[in-house]
Amino acid sequence: MKIETLHQWPDNPNDAFKIQQGLQGKVDIREAALSPLHITAVDTAHDPDLDRLFAVAVTVTYPGMIEIEKSFAVEDAVFPYIPALRSFREGPVIIKALSRLKEEPDAVIFPGHGISHPRRFGMASHLGLWIDKPSIGCARKILAGEHSPPDETAGDHSSLYVANVERGYVLRSKTGVKPIFISPGHKCGLRDALDIIRRCLGEYRMPDPLRLAHLYAAKYCQSTVRKLALKNKGKQKNSPDNKTNTKITASSISLMGIKNGME
């Protein structure tokens, strides 16, 4: 997947705020009557000991939900964790994973918010501009705004308002389970976002593509950390003074046979 560089990634919140302010006016949330054939979802996992982020992009058919491709990436966690600036922390590794897809998706689901954000510029809007494709935010928790609780029945939804403007929906994806928060990111309207997420739902709370990406990211993180630990242990064991340390870098992960993802 070809992705043009939108900006350099900042390492501090002040510069991130300036980028948000400069780009938010470029977001397009007009209804597009989307009819995608392939949808990609992305998610990340973080290992606190290595302070590294592991991202997975999974592409499925729509609405069949048949997996056709996945890609992987790993990066240092450079930017601090700030909920309203989450795309600046996870964006670099997510963009890297998306760039490794061989097939171009018709739409992308991000594990965060789109315009239901204090500055109308959440992860799905920000990274949607990066990839210049229809992008949808689907989050587990509210970040900004107010809403009436949807009924307990699966499929019911209510509007999510930020500063008294409708910015998304609160969807009860499964009966008796906490709702999810849906908003358009870019090149996608409110109804487009809701309709696509609804058709991606299966047996679980989160839409199937996003759930797959979440599971793969966790597995990728765990398997990489485990193999690095085993390699480090082996080098220490074979060292004459038993004091050899292994520096954990992206290249060391590659040397272990993890090429663009899990073995």
Helices and strands as residue ranges (DSSP letters): H 13-23, G 24-26, E 38-47, E 52-61, E 67-76, G 83-85, H 86-99, E 107-110, H 123-131, E 135-139, E 146-147, E 157-162, E 165-171, E 180-186, H 190-199, H 208-238, H 250-255
